[in-house]
Amino acid sequence: MTDSVFISSKNIPVRERLIMALDVSSIDDAKNLVELLGDSVIFYKVGMELFMSGDYFGFIEWLQARHKKVFVDLKFFDIPATVARAIKALSNKGVDLATIHGNDAIMAAAAEAKGNLQVLAVTALTSLDRGDLEDLGFKCDVQDLVLSRAKRALALGCDGIVSSGLEASLIREQLGSRLLVITPGIRPVDNREDDDQKRAVSVEQAIRNGADYIVVGRPIRDAADPKAMAETIQSQIAAQFI
């Protein structure tokens, strides 16, 4: 992997580069956390846990009424026509980003149906390492898989990818700034507790490796003072753009 620095040059307000993952068990818990975080977070990821917890789209409207941006992380994966219809329906909800899984036909169908919605292709989940990928039948290096999927996503009209910060610099080196790179699995390097994120990086590493956005969940949600932690991360992001 290259040691070069690839700071994002995209016209994204610095405080919108932090996406908070609302991985909580109920809509009420999500609302309480958003209200607690206040203006420390502008962009929120809403995923499968909240989808199963209540009025998902009502909650999205609640976020939008508070001038928050929304990343729908449902990782659509089905036959291309079904994914296309789901993406087309979602494009009418005013959300900003959405994730898909799948092969070339699925990515192409989603890209054609997306309208103003920005579609992100998932490359390899940050909870997977090479051994996990081999168990799934991918007989290749993680970096090779991520780069291959990134190249296909770009060619097929997707707006960006979800990628570990470990692969972000390779993507920037090979593909430049044409794709959005959204990086989850953000963890402190020191005093990190064990969890299911195997390919994790720090805030600074992710930004320097070329991430346009970072997704942070548990380090904020489980902090003694979530708002203070969010502001600390905002400061760490901002410091990379000085």
Helices and strands as residue ranges (DSSP letters): G 14-16, E 18-21, H 27-37, G 38-40, E 43-47, H 48-51, H 56-65, E 69-76, H 80-91, E 97-100, H 104-113, E 118-122, H 130-135, H 142-155, E 160-162, H 165-175, E 180-183, H 203-208, E 213-216, H 218-221, H 226-239
